Amino acid sequence: QVQLVESGGGLVQAGGSLRLSCVASGIIFRINDMGWYRQAPGQQREWLATIGNGGRTNYADSVKDRFTISRDNAKNTVYLQMNTLKPEDTGVYYCNANVRSLARSNDYWGQGTQVTVSS
């Protein structure tokens, strides 16, 4: 079993910054892709960014140039640095990881951390 725990959410004014963290724990042989998603009230979960085990990154257009995803493989941790935050960035932020443990790989999700951006 693998657990993902996010932290770093909170209330921030528009134009401000936050840094989210997500730590994976459990039986882990290798973490493949790690990513961040967001779910705004009344909306579907939206993909934001992905980082591969080797560090290659991809971003949604809505956050490109404002958000930066990074990871520390030694700590099984993925980060999301969010700059120039806007009220429309408000939502619950979830991390996702594709983790190989024992004989197979599975996708896991964290419980989410709330980010609220005030205007």
C-alpha contacts under 8 A as a table, 3 or more apart, distances in Angstrom:
res1	aa1	res2	aa2	distance
1	Q	26	G	5.80
1	Q	27	I	6.14
2	V	24	A	6.78
2	V	25	S	5.63
2	V	26	G	4.52
2	V	27	I	6.16
2	V	28	I	7.24
2	V	99	V	7.93
2	V	108	Y	7.19
3	Q	24	A	5.59
3	Q	25	S	5.32
3	Q	26	G	6.29
3	Q	108	Y	7.34
3	Q	109	W	7.73
3	Q	110	G	7.02
4	L	22	C	6.33
4	L	23	V	5.56
4	L	24	A	4.53
4	L	25	S	6.60
4	L	95	C	7.37
4	L	96	N	7.76
4	L	108	Y	7.15
4	L	109	W	6.19
4	L	110	G	4.53
4	L	111	Q	7.52
5	V	22	C	5.31
5	V	23	V	5.39
5	V	24	A	6.68
5	V	110	G	5.33
5	V	111	Q	6.71
5	V	112	G	7.74
6	E	20	L	6.98
6	E	21	S	5.51
6	E	22	C	4.20
6	E	23	V	6.63
6	E	94	Y	7.21
6	E	95	C	6.91
6	E	110	G	6.31
6	E	111	Q	7.13
6	E	112	G	6.10
6	E	113	T	6.05
7	S	20	L	5.74
7	S	21	S	5.28
7	S	22	C	6.38
7	S	113	T	6.18
8	G	18	L	7.04
8	G	19	R	5.89
8	G	20	L	4.50
8	G	21	S	6.17
8	G	113	T	7.29
9	G	18	L	7.11
9	G	19	R	7.58
9	G	20	L	6.29
9	G	113	T	5.35
9	G	114	Q	5.28
9	G	115	V	4.93
9	G	116	T	7.97
10	G	18	L	7.99
10	G	113	T	7.97
10	G	114	Q	6.14
10	G	115	V	5.00
10	G	116	T	6.15
11	L	115	V	6.11
11	L	116	T	4.74
11	L	117	V	5.93
11	L	118	S	7.35
12	V	16	G	6.12
12	V	17	S	7.28
12	V	18	L	7.70
12	V	115	V	7.86
12	V	116	T	6.32
12	V	117	V	5.02
12	V	118	S	6.28
13	Q	16	G	5.58
13	Q	85	L	7.64
13	Q	117	V	5.36
13	Q	118	S	4.79
13	Q	119	S	6.20
14	A	84	T	6.96
14	A	85	L	5.30
14	A	86	K	5.00
14	A	87	P	6.22
14	A	117	V	5.69
14	A	118	S	5.67
14	A	119	S	5.33
15	G	83	N	7.09
15	G	84	T	4.18
15	G	85	L	4.88
15	G	86	K	6.37
16	G	83	N	6.19
16	G	84	T	5.46
16	G	85	L	5.50
17	S	81	Q	7.47
17	S	82	M	5.38
17	S	83	N	4.43
17	S	84	T	6.19
17	S	85	L	6.16
18	L	81	Q	6.18
18	L	82	M	5.24
18	L	83	N	6.77
19	R	79	Y	6.88
19	R	80	L	5.60
19	R	81	Q	4.44
19	R	82	M	5.95
20	L	79	Y	5.47
20	L	80	L	5.00
20	L	81	Q	6.44
20	L	82	M	7.93
21	S	77	T	6.82
21	S	78	V	5.85
21	S	79	Y	4.50
21	S	80	L	6.54
22	C	77	T	5.44
22	C	78	V	5.28
22	C	79	Y	6.35
22	C	95	C	6.43
22	C	110	G	7.82
23	V	75	K	7.45
23	V	76	N	5.82
23	V	77	T	4.44
23	V	78	V	6.71
24	A	76	N	5.41
24	A	77	T	6.27
25	S	28	I	7.17
25	S	76	N	7.37
27	I	101	S	5.64
27	I	102	L	7.55
28	I	31	I	7.08
28	I	99	V	6.60
28	I	100	R	6.14
28	I	101	S	4.83
28	I	102	L	7.79
29	F	99	V	7.53
29	F	100	R	5.52
29	F	101	S	5.11
29	F	102	L	7.07
30	R	99	V	5.96
30	R	100	R	5.14
30	R	101	S	7.02
31	I	34	M	7.46
31	I	53	N	6.72
31	I	73	N	7.97
31	I	76	N	7.53
31	I	97	A	6.82
31	I	98	N	5.92
31	I	99	V	4.46
31	I	100	R	6.15
32	N	52	G	6.05
32	N	53	N	5.16
32	N	97	A	7.03
32	N	98	N	5.29
32	N	99	V	5.97
32	N	100	R	7.48
33	D	50	T	6.61
33	D	51	I	5.66
33	D	52	G	4.40
33	D	53	N	5.95
33	D	97	A	5.87
33	D	98	N	5.54
34	M	50	T	5.67
34	M	51	I	5.42
34	M	52	G	6.45
34	M	53	N	7.84
34	M	78	V	6.83
34	M	95	C	7.26
34	M	96	N	5.62
34	M	97	A	4.33
34	M	98	N	6.50
35	G	47	W	7.94
35	G	48	L	7.47
35	G	49	A	5.47
35	G	50	T	4.13
35	G	51	I	6.18
35	G	78	V	7.74
35	G	95	C	5.60
35	G	96	N	5.07
35	G	97	A	6.35
36	W	47	W	6.48
36	W	48	L	5.55
36	W	49	A	5.43
36	W	50	T	6.59
36	W	80	L	7.52
36	W	93	Y	6.88
36	W	94	Y	5.67
36	W	95	C	4.50
36	W	96	N	6.15
37	Y	45	R	6.50
37	Y	46	E	5.38
37	Y	47	W	4.42
37	Y	48	L	5.14
37	Y	49	A	7.20
37	Y	93	Y	5.68
37	Y	94	Y	5.10
37	Y	95	C	6.23
37	Y	96	N	7.62
38	R	45	R	5.53
38	R	46	E	5.12
38	R	47	W	6.49
38	R	48	L	6.89
38	R	91	G	6.08
38	R	92	V	5.59
38	R	93	Y	4.45
38	R	94	Y	6.07
39	Q	43	Q	6.25
39	Q	44	Q	5.94
39	Q	45	R	4.31
39	Q	46	E	6.01
39	Q	91	G	5.27
39	Q	92	V	5.24
39	Q	93	Y	6.53
40	A	43	Q	5.35
40	A	44	Q	7.25
40	A	45	R	7.34
40	A	89	D	7.90
40	A	90	T	6.29
40	A	91	G	4.19
40	A	92	V	6.45
41	P	91	G	6.56
47	W	60	A	6.86
48	L	59	Y	5.80
48	L	60	A	5.05
48	L	62	S	7.77
48	L	63	V	6.75
49	A	57	T	7.15
49	A	58	N	5.50
49	A	59	Y	4.35
49	A	60	A	6.15
49	A	69	I	6.64
50	T	57	T	5.57
50	T	58	N	5.29
50	T	59	Y	6.65
50	T	69	I	7.16
51	I	54	G	7.92
51	I	55	G	5.68
51	I	56	R	5.45
51	I	57	T	4.41
51	I	58	N	6.63
51	I	69	I	6.75
51	I	70	S	6.86
51	I	71	R	7.55
52	G	55	G	5.07
52	G	56	R	5.18
52	G	57	T	6.53
53	N	56	R	7.51
53	N	73	N	7.60
55	G	70	S	7.42
55	G	71	R	7.54
57	T	69	I	7.24
59	Y	63	V	6.72
59	Y	64	K	5.56
60	A	63	V	5.74
60	A	64	K	6.03
61	D	64	K	5.15
63	V	66	R	5.44
63	V	67	F	5.53
64	K	67	F	6.04
64	K	68	T	7.90
65	D	68	T	7.65
66	R	82	M	6.19
66	R	83	N	5.21
66	R	84	T	6.23
66	R	85	L	7.81
67	F	80	L	6.65
67	F	81	Q	5.48
67	F	82	M	4.48
67	F	83	N	6.02
68	T	80	L	5.64
68	T	81	Q	5.03
68	T	82	M	6.61
69	I	78	V	7.24
69	I	79	Y	5.64
69	I	80	L	4.61
69	I	81	Q	6.39
70	S	78	V	5.80
70	S	79	Y	5.23
70	S	80	L	6.59
71	R	76	N	7.60
71	R	77	T	5.61
71	R	78	V	4.17
71	R	79	Y	5.87
72	D	75	K	5.43
72	D	76	N	6.06
72	D	77	T	5.31
72	D	78	V	6.40
73	N	76	N	4.86
73	N	77	T	6.46
74	A	77	T	7.87
82	M	85	L	6.61
85	L	89	D	6.44
85	L	117	V	6.78
86	K	89	D	5.37
86	K	90	T	7.64
86	K	117	V	6.16
86	K	118	S	7.81
86	K	119	S	7.55
87	P	90	T	5.70
87	P	116	T	7.37
87	P	117	V	4.69
87	P	118	S	5.67
87	P	119	S	5.93
88	E	117	V	7.53
89	D	115	V	7.63
89	D	116	T	7.48
89	D	117	V	6.66
90	T	114	Q	7.83
90	T	115	V	5.41
90	T	116	T	4.60
90	T	117	V	5.44
91	G	114	Q	5.95
91	G	115	V	5.48
91	G	116	T	6.46
92	V	112	G	5.77
92	V	113	T	5.40
92	V	114	Q	4.38
92	V	115	V	6.02
93	Y	112	G	5.20
93	Y	113	T	5.23
93	Y	114	Q	6.18
93	Y	115	V	6.97
94	Y	109	W	6.85
94	Y	110	G	5.79
94	Y	111	Q	6.66
94	Y	112	G	4.41
94	Y	113	T	6.63
95	C	109	W	5.87
95	C	110	G	5.53
95	C	112	G	7.13
96	N	107	D	6.86
96	N	108	Y	5.60
96	N	109	W	4.65
96	N	110	G	6.61
97	A	107	D	5.61
97	A	108	Y	5.38
97	A	109	W	6.74
98	N	105	S	6.44
98	N	106	N	5.48
98	N	107	D	4.38
98	N	108	Y	6.39
99	V	105	S	5.24
99	V	106	N	5.52
99	V	107	D	6.32
99	V	108	Y	7.36
100	R	103	A	7.30
100	R	104	R	5.57
100	R	105	S	4.00
100	R	106	N	6.53
101	S	104	R	5.97
101	S	105	S	6.24
